């Protein structure tokens, strides 16, 4: 399942406040902790539209 990751691109990353400086995911959305509750509806709709 994870041998070929070319089909996958991250949509959201959380807890970026604790990531290493060289760790980049290329996620479309990035949050220092968890997203605020008011962002969830838009995130879910955006992910579904992908």
DOPA-300875 format. One record per residue: x, z, y of N, C-alpha, C in turn. Coordinates in Angstrom, 1 decimal, padded with zeros to 4 digits. Atoms other than C-alpha are relative to their C-alpha. Layout:
<vextis>
<vexti><n_x>X</n_x><n_z>Z</n_z><n_y>Y</n_y><ca_x>X</ca_x><ca_z>Z</ca_z><ca_y>Y</ca_y><c_x>X</c_x><c_z>Z</c_z><c_y>Y</c_y></vexti>
...
</vextis>
This chain:
<vextis>
<vexti><n_x>000.8</n_x><n_z>000.0</n_z><n_y>-001.2</n_y><ca_x>000.0</ca_x><ca_z>000.0</ca_z><ca_y>000.0</ca_y><c_x>000.9</c_x><c_z>000.0</c_z><c_y>001.3</c_y></vexti>
<vexti><n_x>-000.8</n_x><n_z>-000.1</n_z><n_y>-001.2</n_y><ca_x>002.8</ca_x><ca_z>000.8</ca_z><ca_y>002.5</ca_y><c_x>001.2</c_x><c_z>-000.8</c_z><c_y>-000.1</c_y></vexti>
<vexti><n_x>-001.2</n_x><n_z>000.8</n_z><n_y>000.1</n_y><ca_x>005.4</ca_x><ca_z>-001.6</ca_z><ca_y>001.3</ca_y><c_x>000.0</c_x><c_z>-001.1</c_z><c_y>001.1</c_y></vexti>
<vexti><n_x>000.1</n_x><n_z>001.0</n_z><n_y>-001.0</n_y><ca_x>004.1</ca_x><ca_z>-004.3</ca_z><ca_y>003.7</ca_y><c_x>-000.9</c_x><c_z>000.5</c_z><c_y>001.1</c_y></vexti>
<vexti><n_x>000.8</n_x><n_z>-000.6</n_z><n_y>-001.1</n_y><ca_x>003.0</ca_x><ca_z>-002.9</ca_z><ca_y>007.0</ca_y><c_x>-000.2</c_x><c_z>-001.0</c_z><c_y>001.1</c_y></vexti>
<vexti><n_x>000.2</n_x><n_z>001.0</n_z><n_y>-001.0</n_y><ca_x>002.9</ca_x><ca_z>-006.2</ca_z><ca_y>008.9</ca_y><c_x>-001.5</c_x><c_z>-000.2</c_z><c_y>000.4</c_y></vexti>
<vexti><n_x>001.4</n_x><n_z>000.2</n_z><n_y>-000.2</n_y><ca_x>-000.9</ca_x><ca_z>-006.2</ca_z><ca_y>008.7</ca_y><c_x>-000.6</c_x><c_z>001.1</c_z><c_y>000.9</c_y></vexti>
<vexti><n_x>000.5</n_x><n_z>-001.2</n_z><n_y>-000.7</n_y><ca_x>-001.2</ca_x><ca_z>-002.8</ca_z><ca_y>010.5</ca_y><c_x>000.7</c_x><c_z>000.2</c_z><c_y>001.3</c_y></vexti>
<vexti><n_x>-000.5</n_x><n_z>-000.5</n_z><n_y>-001.3</n_y><ca_x>-000.8</ca_x><ca_z>-001.8</ca_z><ca_y>014.1</ca_y><c_x>-000.8</c_x><c_z>001.2</c_z><c_y>000.4</c_y></vexti>
<vexti><n_x>000.6</n_x><n_z>-001.2</n_z><n_y>-000.4</n_y><ca_x>-001.5</ca_x><ca_z>001.7</ca_z><ca_y>015.3</ca_y><c_x>-001.0</c_x><c_z>-000.2</c_z><c_y>001.2</c_y></vexti>
<vexti><n_x>001.0</n_x><n_z>000.1</n_z><n_y>-001.1</n_y><ca_x>-004.6</ca_x><ca_z>002.1</ca_z><ca_y>017.5</ca_y><c_x>000.2</c_x><c_z>001.2</c_z><c_y>000.9</c_y></vexti>
<vexti><n_x>-000.1</n_x><n_z>-001.2</n_z><n_y>-000.8</n_y><ca_x>-004.1</ca_x><ca_z>005.7</ca_z><ca_y>018.7</ca_y><c_x>001.1</c_x><c_z>000.9</c_z><c_y>-000.5</c_y></vexti>
<vexti><n_x>-001.0</n_x><n_z>-001.0</n_z><n_y>000.4</n_y><ca_x>-001.3</ca_x><ca_z>008.3</ca_z><ca_y>018.7</ca_y><c_x>-000.3</c_x><c_z>001.2</c_z><c_y>000.8</c_y></vexti>
<vexti><n_x>000.2</n_x><n_z>-001.3</n_z><n_y>-000.6</n_y><ca_x>-001.7</ca_x><ca_z>012.0</ca_z><ca_y>019.4</ca_y><c_x>001.2</c_x><c_z>000.8</c_z><c_y>000.0</c_y></vexti>
<vexti><n_x>-001.1</n_x><n_z>-000.9</n_z><n_y>-000.1</n_y><ca_x>000.6</ca_x><ca_z>014.8</ca_z><ca_y>020.2</ca_y><c_x>001.4</c_x><c_z>-000.7</c_z><c_y>000.4</c_y></vexti>
<vexti><n_x>-001.2</n_x><n_z>000.7</n_z><n_y>-000.5</n_y><ca_x>003.1</ca_x><ca_z>012.5</ca_z><ca_y>022.0</ca_y><c_x>000.9</c_x><c_z>000.9</c_z><c_y>000.8</c_y></vexti>
<vexti><n_x>-000.8</n_x><n_z>-000.9</n_z><n_y>-000.8</n_y><ca_x>004.2</ca_x><ca_z>015.5</ca_z><ca_y>024.0</ca_y><c_x>001.1</c_x><c_z>000.7</c_z><c_y>-000.9</c_y></vexti>
<vexti><n_x>-000.9</n_x><n_z>-000.6</n_z><n_y>001.0</n_y><ca_x>006.1</ca_x><ca_z>016.6</ca_z><ca_y>020.8</ca_y><c_x>000.8</c_x><c_z>-001.1</c_z><c_y>-000.7</c_y></vexti>
<vexti><n_x>-000.7</n_x><n_z>001.1</n_z><n_y>000.7</n_y><ca_x>007.5</ca_x><ca_z>013.2</ca_z><ca_y>019.7</ca_y><c_x>001.4</c_x><c_z>-000.1</c_z><c_y>000.4</c_y></vexti>
<vexti><n_x>-001.3</n_x><n_z>000.3</n_z><n_y>-000.3</n_y><ca_x>011.1</ca_x><ca_z>012.3</ca_z><ca_y>019.6</ca_y><c_x>000.1</c_x><c_z>-001.2</c_z><c_y>001.0</c_y></vexti>
<vexti><n_x>-000.1</n_x><n_z>001.1</n_z><n_y>-001.0</n_y><ca_x>012.3</ca_x><ca_z>010.0</ca_z><ca_y>022.5</ca_y><c_x>000.0</c_x><c_z>-001.4</c_z><c_y>-000.6</c_y></vexti>
<vexti><n_x>-000.2</n_x><n_z>001.4</n_z><n_y>000.6</n_y><ca_x>013.1</ca_x><ca_z>007.1</ca_z><ca_y>020.2</ca_y><c_x>-001.2</c_x><c_z>-000.4</c_z><c_y>-000.9</c_y></vexti>
<vexti><n_x>001.2</n_x><n_z>000.2</n_z><n_y>000.9</n_y><ca_x>009.8</ca_x><ca_z>007.4</ca_z><ca_y>018.1</ca_y><c_x>-001.1</c_x><c_z>-000.8</c_z><c_y>000.8</c_y></vexti>
<vexti><n_x>001.0</n_x><n_z>000.8</n_z><n_y>-000.6</n_y><ca_x>007.6</ca_x><ca_z>004.5</ca_z><ca_y>019.3</ca_y><c_x>-000.9</c_x><c_z>-000.6</c_z><c_y>-001.0</c_y></vexti>
<vexti><n_x>000.9</n_x><n_z>000.6</n_z><n_y>001.0</n_y><ca_x>004.5</ca_x><ca_z>003.4</ca_z><ca_y>017.5</ca_y><c_x>-000.6</c_x><c_z>-001.3</c_z><c_y>000.5</c_y></vexti>
<vexti><n_x>000.6</n_x><n_z>001.2</n_z><n_y>-000.5</n_y><ca_x>003.2</ca_x><ca_z>000.7</ca_z><ca_y>019.8</ca_y><c_x>-001.5</c_x><c_z>000.2</c_z><c_y>000.0</c_y></vexti>
<vexti><n_x>001.5</n_x><n_z>-000.2</n_z><n_y>000.0</n_y><ca_x>-000.3</ca_x><ca_z>002.3</ca_z><ca_y>019.7</ca_y><c_x>-000.6</c_x><c_z>-000.4</c_z><c_y>001.3</c_y></vexti>
<vexti><n_x>000.8</n_x><n_z>000.4</n_z><n_y>-001.2</n_y><ca_x>-002.9</ca_x><ca_z>001.0</ca_z><ca_y>022.1</ca_y><c_x>-000.3</c_x><c_z>001.2</c_z><c_y>000.9</c_y></vexti>
<vexti><n_x>000.3</n_x><n_z>-001.2</n_z><n_y>-000.8</n_y><ca_x>-003.8</ca_x><ca_z>004.5</ca_z><ca_y>023.2</ca_y><c_x>000.9</c_x><c_z>001.2</c_z><c_y>-000.4</c_y></vexti>
<vexti><n_x>-000.9</n_x><n_z>-001.1</n_z><n_y>000.3</n_y><ca_x>-001.6</ca_x><ca_z>007.5</ca_z><ca_y>023.5</ca_y><c_x>-000.4</c_x><c_z>001.3</c_z><c_y>000.8</c_y></vexti>
<vexti><n_x>000.5</n_x><n_z>-001.3</n_z><n_y>-000.6</n_y><ca_x>-002.4</ca_x><ca_z>011.2</ca_z><ca_y>024.2</ca_y><c_x>001.1</c_x><c_z>001.0</c_z><c_y>-000.2</c_y></vexti>
<vexti><n_x>-000.9</n_x><n_z>-001.0</n_z><n_y>000.2</n_y><ca_x>-000.1</ca_x><ca_z>014.1</ca_z><ca_y>024.8</ca_y><c_x>-000.4</c_x><c_z>001.1</c_z><c_y>-001.1</c_y></vexti>
<vexti><n_x>000.5</n_x><n_z>-000.9</n_z><n_y>001.0</n_y><ca_x>-002.3</ca_x><ca_z>016.3</ca_z><ca_y>022.6</ca_y><c_x>-001.1</c_x><c_z>-000.8</c_z><c_y>-000.7</c_y></vexti>
<vexti><n_x>001.1</n_x><n_z>000.7</n_z><n_y>000.5</n_y><ca_x>-005.8</ca_x><ca_z>015.3</ca_z><ca_y>021.3</ca_y><c_x>-000.7</c_x><c_z>-000.7</c_z><c_y>001.2</c_y></vexti>
<vexti><n_x>000.8</n_x><n_z>000.6</n_z><n_y>-001.1</n_y><ca_x>-008.0</ca_x><ca_z>012.9</ca_z><ca_y>023.3</ca_y><c_x>-001.1</c_x><c_z>000.9</c_z><c_y>000.5</c_y></vexti>
<vexti><n_x>001.1</n_x><n_z>-000.8</n_z><n_y>-000.5</n_y><ca_x>-010.6</ca_x><ca_z>014.6</ca_z><ca_y>025.5</ca_y><c_x>-001.3</c_x><c_z>-000.5</c_z><c_y>-000.7</c_y></vexti>
<vexti><n_x>001.2</n_x><n_z>000.3</n_z><n_y>000.6</n_y><ca_x>-014.1</ca_x><ca_z>014.6</ca_z><ca_y>024.0</ca_y><c_x>-000.7</c_x><c_z>-001.2</c_z><c_y>000.6</c_y></vexti>
<vexti><n_x>000.7</n_x><n_z>001.1</n_z><n_y>-000.7</n_y><ca_x>-015.4</ca_x><ca_z>012.2</ca_z><ca_y>026.7</ca_y><c_x>000.7</c_x><c_z>-001.4</c_z><c_y>-000.3</c_y></vexti>
<vexti><n_x>-000.6</n_x><n_z>001.3</n_z><n_y>000.4</n_y><ca_x>-012.9</ca_x><ca_z>009.5</ca_z><ca_y>025.4</ca_y><c_x>-000.4</c_x><c_z>-000.5</c_z><c_y>-001.4</c_y></vexti>
<vexti><n_x>000.3</n_x><n_z>000.4</n_z><n_y>001.4</n_y><ca_x>-014.1</ca_x><ca_z>009.5</ca_z><ca_y>021.8</ca_y><c_x>-000.9</c_x><c_z>-001.2</c_z><c_y>-000.2</c_y></vexti>
<vexti><n_x>000.9</n_x><n_z>001.1</n_z><n_y>000.1</n_y><ca_x>-017.0</ca_x><ca_z>007.2</ca_z><ca_y>022.3</ca_y><c_x>000.6</c_x><c_z>-001.3</c_z><c_y>000.2</c_y></vexti>
<vexti><n_x>-000.7</n_x><n_z>001.3</n_z><n_y>-000.3</n_y><ca_x>-014.9</ca_x><ca_z>004.5</ca_z><ca_y>023.9</ca_y><c_x>001.1</c_x><c_z>-000.3</c_z><c_y>-001.0</c_y></vexti>
<vexti><n_x>-001.0</n_x><n_z>000.3</n_z><n_y>001.0</n_y><ca_x>-012.1</ca_x><ca_z>004.9</ca_z><ca_y>021.4</ca_y><c_x>-000.6</c_x><c_z>-000.5</c_z><c_y>-001.3</c_y></vexti>
<vexti><n_x>000.7</n_x><n_z>000.5</n_z><n_y>001.3</n_y><ca_x>-014.5</ca_x><ca_z>004.5</ca_z><ca_y>018.4</ca_y><c_x>-000.5</c_x><c_z>-001.4</c_z><c_y>000.2</c_y></vexti>
<vexti><n_x>000.5</n_x><n_z>001.4</n_z><n_y>-000.3</n_y><ca_x>-016.1</ca_x><ca_z>001.5</ca_z><ca_y>020.1</ca_y><c_x>001.1</c_x><c_z>-001.0</c_z><c_y>000.0</c_y></vexti>
<vexti><n_x>-001.2</n_x><n_z>000.9</n_z><n_y>-000.1</n_y><ca_x>-012.7</ca_x><ca_z>000.0</ca_z><ca_y>020.8</ca_y><c_x>000.6</c_x><c_z>-000.3</c_z><c_y>-001.4</c_y></vexti>
<vexti><n_x>-000.6</n_x><n_z>000.2</n_z><n_y>001.4</n_y><ca_x>-011.5</ca_x><ca_z>000.5</ca_z><ca_y>017.2</ca_y><c_x>-001.0</c_x><c_z>-000.9</c_z><c_y>-000.8</c_y></vexti>
<vexti><n_x>000.9</n_x><n_z>000.9</n_z><n_y>000.7</n_y><ca_x>-014.7</ca_x><ca_z>-001.0</ca_z><ca_y>015.8</ca_y><c_x>000.0</c_x><c_z>-001.4</c_z><c_y>000.4</c_y></vexti>
<vexti><n_x>-000.1</n_x><n_z>001.3</n_z><n_y>-000.5</n_y><ca_x>-014.3</ca_x><ca_z>-004.0</ca_z><ca_y>018.0</ca_y><c_x>001.2</c_x><c_z>-000.8</c_z><c_y>-000.4</c_y></vexti>
<vexti><n_x>-001.3</n_x><n_z>000.7</n_z><n_y>000.4</n_y><ca_x>-010.8</ca_x><ca_z>-004.7</ca_z><ca_y>016.7</ca_y><c_x>-000.3</c_x><c_z>-000.9</c_z><c_y>-001.1</c_y></vexti>
</vextis>
